[in-house]
C-alpha cells in the first residue's frame, strides 16, 4: 500500500558491472487498481461471454482481474489457484466462489512466481454443443424418417400375412358354419410365412375331412347335416329335405357280409353325388340312412331328383351283382314357416315311413294332416 493509499506492485532487477560487481538496481511500480501494463496486456482477453484472465501472486492475492474492485482479494482457496502458485499448469472444471461453473486453464510464471488463470463459463460451450446437436438432429431427421418408413413397410410386409393367418385361424375355430371359412390367399416371398400358410391349409383340409366327412362313403356326415340344416333355417333359405333308406339292408349284410354291405353303401353314395346338383348337400344320416338337402328346391324339384335316384339305384346291379332298392321321403321348407330342425326331419321321416309301409322302392312327400 503506497503512501498515497493506492495498491502498488514493485518490480525490480539488480544491476551488475562488467566486473560482476553489484552496482544497484532498477525498479518500477505498477498501480494495480488503475490503467497499467497488466490491464493493457491482459484486459484484451476479457470477452462478453464471461471468459476472462486473472493473475495471482505467490500468496494467492489477485494482482490482476477485469473487475478492479477485486484487486488484492485472496482467492488461494480456489483449487486451480493453488495448483498454479504451486508451480503447476493444466486445466480443470471448477465452480467459483459465486457458484458458477467454469472450464479453467492455468500456468505458472516462475520469474514473478505468479499464477495465470484463464477461464470460460461452461454454459458458453454448452450452447454451441446444444446448437450442434440440434442441427445434427434436423439434418438426420429426413434420413431417420426414411429409415422409419422403410422399417414400417418391412414390418408390415412380414406381419400382415401373419395377422391374416391368425385371424383366419380364430374364425375357423369359432365358426359354427358347416363349412369353414376359405383359407386367405397370402402373397408373401418369406419362406416361413409360405410354409405356415401351406401347413394351415393342409391341416384345415385334414380336419375338414375328419370332422365333416363320413369316413366310409365320403359324403357329409350327420354333424355337417345338422349345422347346414340349422343355418338354412336361420337364414330362411327355401329348400327340400330328402331322406332315403336302403330296403332290406340287413339281408344284404346277412347274405353277403359286412364288406359287401360297405360296398353297397359306397355305391349308393356315388349315385347320390352323380344325381345331385352342385348346390345340394348329400349326407349319410346314419347306418343305411342317407339324405339330400335340395337348396332353393320345392316339392317338384325334390320329387324329380328323388325319382331319378330311385330309378338309377333299382335299374342296375350294385357291387357283387347285388340289386338294391331305396325308399324315400320328402319334406319341403318355405321361409314363411316356423319350423325347427327336429320338426322338419320328423316330417321327412314320416314320409319315408309311409314309403316303406306302402311297399318300399317309392317316393313319398309329406302332407300335413287335415
C-alpha positions in Angstrom: 0.0 0.0 0.0 1.7 3.2 -1.1 1.7 6.4 1.0 -0.9 7.7 -1.4 -3.3 4.9 -0.3 -3.1 3.1 -3.6 -2.1 -0.6 -4.1 1.2 -0.9 -6.0 3.4 -3.7 -7.2 7.2 -3.1 -7.2 9.2 -4.8 -10.0 12.9 -4.6 -9.6 16.1 -6.0 -11.3 19.7 -5.9 -10.0 22.4 -4.1 -12.0 26.0 -5.5 -12.2 29.2 -4.0 -13.6 31.4 -5.6 -16.2 33.5 -7.0 -13.4 30.4 -8.6 -12.0 30.2 -6.2 -9.0 26.7 -5.3 -7.9 26.0 -1.6 -8.8 22.5 -1.2 -7.6 19.1 -1.9 -9.0 16.4 -0.6 -11.4 12.8 -0.7 -10.2 9.4 0.4 -11.1 5.9 0.3 -9.7 2.6 -0.8 -11.1 -0.6 0.8 -9.8 -2.7 -2.3 -9.7 -6.2 -0.6 -9.5 -5.5 1.8 -12.3 -4.6 1.6 -16.0 -1.4 -0.3 -16.1 0.7 -2.6 -18.2 -1.1 -5.6 -16.9 -4.5 -4.3 -17.7 -3.4 -3.3 -21.2 -1.8 -6.7 -21.8 -4.4 -9.0 -20.3 -7.5 -6.8 -20.5 -8.0 -7.7 -24.2 -8.7 -11.3 -23.1 -11.9 -10.2 -21.4 -14.9 -11.3 -23.6 -18.5 -10.5 -23.4 -19.4 -14.2 -23.0 -18.0 -14.3 -19.5 -14.5 -15.5 -20.3 -11.6 -13.7 -18.7 -8.0 -13.9 -17.4 -6.7 -13.1 -13.9 -3.3 -13.2 -12.2 -2.5 -14.1 -8.6 0.8 -13.6 -6.7 2.6 -16.3 -4.7 0.4 -15.7 -1.7 -2.9 -16.2 -3.7 -3.9 -12.5 -3.9 -5.3 -11.1 -7.1 -2.9 -8.7 -8.7 -4.9 -8.5 -11.9 -8.6 -9.0 -12.5 -11.0 -7.4 -15.1 -13.0 -6.2 -12.1 -10.5 -3.8 -10.5 -12.6 -3.8 -7.3 -11.4 -7.4 -6.6 -7.7 -6.5 -6.7 -5.8 -7.8 -3.7 -8.7 -10.2 -2.9 -7.3 -13.5 -1.5 -8.5 -16.4 -3.6 -6.0 -19.1 -2.5 -8.8 -21.4 -1.5 -9.6 -22.0 -5.3 -8.1 -25.4 -6.3 -6.9 -24.1 -9.7 -5.2 -21.1 -8.0 -3.4 -23.4 -5.6 -2.2 -25.6 -8.4 -0.9 -22.5 -10.3 1.0 -20.9 -7.5 2.5 -24.3 -6.6 4.2 -24.3 -10.0 1.6 -26.4 -11.9 -0.1 -26.0 -15.2 -3.1 -27.7 -16.8 -6.9 -27.5 -16.9 -9.9 -28.3 -14.8 -13.6 -27.8 -14.4 -14.3 -25.7 -11.3 -17.1 -23.8 -9.5 -16.0 -20.3 -8.5 -16.8 -18.5 -5.3 -20.1 -17.3 -6.7 -21.3 -20.8 -7.7 -20.7 -20.5 -11.4 -19.2 -23.5 -13.3 -16.1 -22.8 -15.4 -13.6 -24.6 -17.6 -10.2 -23.2 -16.5 -6.7 -23.4 -17.8 -3.7 -22.3 -15.6 0.0 -21.8 -15.8 2.9 -20.8 -13.5 5.2 -17.8 -14.3 8.4 -18.6 -12.4 10.2 -15.2 -12.5 7.4 -13.4 -10.8 6.1 -16.5 -9.1 2.7 -15.7 -10.4 -0.3 -17.9 -11.3 -2.1 -17.0 -14.5 -5.6 -18.5 -14.9 -7.9 -18.2 -18.0 -11.5 -19.5 -17.6 -14.6 -19.8 -19.7 -18.2 -20.4 -18.3 -19.4 -24.0 -19.0 -22.6 -22.5 -20.4 -20.7 -20.8 -23.2 -19.6 -24.2 -24.5 -22.9 -25.9 -23.8 -24.9 -23.6 -26.1 -22.8 -24.4 -29.2 -23.0 -28.0 -28.4 -26.8 -27.9 -28.0 -27.0 -26.0 -31.3 -24.7 -28.5 -32.9 -26.8 -31.4 -31.6 -30.0 -29.6 -32.8 -28.5 -29.1 -36.3 -27.4 -32.7 -36.5 -30.9 -33.9 -35.4 -32.6 -31.7 -38.0 -30.2 -32.9 -40.7 -30.7 -36.5 -39.7 -34.5 -36.2 -39.4 -35.2 -36.9 -43.1 -32.9 -39.9 -43.1 -34.5 -41.1 -39.9 -37.9 -40.7 -41.4 -36.9 -42.7 -44.5 -35.4 -45.4 -42.3 -38.6 -45.4 -40.1 -40.8 -45.7 -43.2 -38.7 -48.5 -44.6 -38.8 -50.3 -41.3 -42.6 -49.9 -41.1 -43.0 -51.2 -44.6 -40.8 -54.2 -43.9 -42.5 -55.0 -40.6 -46.0 -54.6 -42.2 -44.9 -56.9 -45.1 -43.9 -59.5 -42.5 -46.7 -59.1 -40.0 -49.7 -58.6 -42.4 -49.8 -62.2 -43.7 -49.2 -63.5 -40.2 -52.2 -61.4 -38.9 -54.4 -62.7 -41.7 -53.5 -66.3 -40.9 -54.1 -65.6 -37.1 -57.4 -64.0 -37.8 -58.4 -66.8 -40.1 -57.4 -69.5 -37.5 -59.5 -67.7 -34.9 -62.6 -67.5 -37.2 -62.1 -71.2 -38.2 -62.1 -72.3 -34.6 -65.1 -70.2 -33.5 -67.1 -70.7 -36.7 -70.4 -72.7 -36.3 -71.0 -72.9 -40.0 -70.9 -76.3 -41.7 -68.1 -75.3 -44.0 -65.0 -73.4 -42.6 -64.0 -70.0 -44.0 -61.8 -70.2 -47.0 -58.1 -70.0 -46.3 -57.0 -66.5 -47.3 -54.6 -66.1 -50.2 -51.2 -65.0 -48.9 -48.8 -63.3 -51.3 -45.5 -63.4 -49.4 -42.0 -64.2 -50.5 -41.0 -65.1 -47.0 -40.3 -68.9 -46.8 -41.6 -69.3 -43.2 -44.9 -67.5 -44.0 -45.5 -69.6 -47.1 -44.8 -72.8 -45.2 -47.1 -71.7 -42.4 -49.8 -70.9 -44.9 -49.5 -74.2 -46.6 -49.4 -76.1 -43.2 -52.6 -74.3 -42.0 -54.4 -75.1 -45.3 -53.3 -78.8 -45.2 -54.3 -79.1 -41.5 -57.6 -77.5 -42.1 -58.4 -79.8 -45.0 -57.5 -82.8 -42.8 -59.7 -81.5 -40.0 -62.5 -80.9 -42.5 -62.3 -84.4 -43.8 -62.2 -85.9 -40.3 -64.9 -83.7 -38.7 -67.4 -83.1 -41.6 -67.0 -86.1 -43.9 -68.2 -89.6 -43.4 -65.2 -91.8 -43.5 -66.9 -94.7 -45.3 -68.9 -93.0 -48.1 -67.1 -89.6 -48.5 -70.4 -87.8 -48.1 -71.1 -85.1 -45.5 -71.7 -86.6 -42.0 -74.5 -86.1 -39.5 -72.8 -83.2 -37.9 -72.5 -81.3 -41.2 -76.1 -82.1 -42.0 -77.3 -80.7 -38.6 -75.2 -77.5 -39.0 -76.3 -76.9 -42.6 -79.9 -77.5 -41.7 -79.8 -75.1 -38.8 -78.0 -72.4 -40.9 -80.6 -72.6 -43.8 -83.5 -72.4 -41.4 -82.0 -69.4 -39.6 -81.3 -67.7 -42.9 -84.8 -68.7 -44.2 -83.5 -70.4 -47.3 -86.2 -72.3 -49.1 -85.2 -76.0 -49.6 -86.4 -79.6 -49.5 -85.1 -82.5 -47.4 -85.0 -86.0 -48.9 -84.5 -88.9 -46.5 -83.8 -92.3 -48.0 -83.2 -95.8 -46.6 -81.9 -99.0 -48.3 -84.6 -101.6 -48.4 -83.8 -104.8 -46.5 -80.2 -103.7 -46.0 -79.8 -106.2 -43.1 -80.5 -109.0 -45.5 -77.5 -107.8 -47.6 -75.2 -108.0 -44.6 -76.5 -111.4 -43.6 -76.2 -112.9 -47.1 -73.1 -111.2 -48.4 -71.2 -110.0 -45.4 -70.4 -106.6 -44.0 -67.7 -105.9 -46.5 -70.2 -106.2 -49.3 -72.6 -104.1 -47.3 -70.0 -101.4 -47.1 -69.5 -101.5 -50.9 -73.3 -101.1 -51.3 -73.2 -98.0 -49.1 -70.4 -96.6 -51.2 -72.2 -97.4 -54.4 -75.3 -95.6 -53.2 -73.2 -92.5 -52.1 -71.7 -92.4 -55.6 -75.1 -92.5 -57.3 -76.3 -89.7 -55.0 -73.4 -87.4 -55.9 -73.9 -88.0 -59.6 -77.6 -87.2 -59.4 -77.4 -84.2 -57.1 -76.9 -80.6 -58.1 -73.7 -78.7 -57.1 -75.5 -76.6 -54.5 -77.2 -79.6 -52.9 -75.8 -81.4 -49.9 -75.6 -85.2 -49.9 -75.1 -86.8 -46.5 -75.1 -90.0 -44.6 -77.6 -89.7 -41.8 -76.6 -92.9 -40.0 -76.3 -96.7 -40.8 -78.1 -97.3 -44.1 -80.0 -94.0 -43.9 -79.0 -91.1 -46.2 -80.4 -87.8 -47.3 -80.1 -84.8 -49.7 -80.7 -81.2 -48.9 -82.0 -79.6 -52.1 -81.2 -75.9 -51.9 -83.8 -73.5 -53.3 -85.8 -76.5 -54.3 -89.5 -77.1 -53.9 -91.6 -80.2 -54.0 -91.4 -80.6 -57.8 -87.6 -80.3 -57.9 -87.1 -82.6 -54.9 -89.5 -85.2 -56.3 -87.8 -85.3 -59.7 -84.4 -85.7 -58.1 -85.6 -88.4 -55.7 -87.3 -90.4 -58.6 -84.2 -90.2 -60.7 -82.1 -91.5 -57.9 -84.6 -94.3 -57.0 -84.7 -95.4 -60.7 -80.9 -95.3 -61.1 -80.4 -97.5 -58.0 -83.1 -100.1 -58.8 -82.4 -100.4 -62.5 -78.7 -101.5 -62.3 -76.9 -104.1 -60.2 -74.7 -102.9 -57.4 -71.4 -104.3 -56.1 -71.1 -108.1 -56.3 -74.2 -108.1 -58.6 -76.4 -107.1 -55.6 -79.5 -105.3 -56.7 -81.0 -102.9 -54.1 -83.8 -100.5 -53.9 -84.4 -97.4 -51.7 -87.4 -95.8 -50.1 -87.5 -92.0 -50.0 -89.4 -89.4 -48.1 -89.6 -85.6 -48.8 -90.3 -82.6 -46.6 -90.3 -79.1 -48.0 -89.5 -75.9 -46.0 -90.8 -72.5 -47.1 -89.5 -69.3 -45.5 -92.9 -68.3 -44.1 -93.0 -71.4 -41.9 -91.7 -71.6 -38.3 -90.1 -75.0 -38.2 -87.3 -76.3 -36.0 -84.7 -78.8 -37.5 -86.3 -81.6 -35.4 -89.8 -80.9 -36.8 -88.6 -80.8 -40.4 -86.6 -84.1 -40.0 -89.7 -85.7 -38.4 -91.8 -84.7 -41.5 -89.3 -86.3 -43.9 -89.0 -89.4 -41.7 -92.8 -89.7 -41.6 -92.9 -89.6 -45.4 -90.1 -92.2 -45.6 -92.0 -94.4 -43.2 -95.1 -94.2 -45.5 -92.9 -95.3 -48.5 -91.8 -98.4 -46.6 -95.3 -99.2 -45.3 -96.8 -98.8 -48.8 -94.4 -101.3 -50.4 -90.9 -99.7 -50.5 -88.9 -98.6 -53.6 -91.0 -95.5 -53.9 -91.0 -91.7 -53.2 -93.5 -90.1 -50.8 -93.9 -86.5 -50.0 -95.0 -85.3 -46.5 -98.6 -83.9 -46.4 -100.0 -82.1 -43.4 -102.8 -84.0 -41.7 -106.2 -82.4 -42.2 
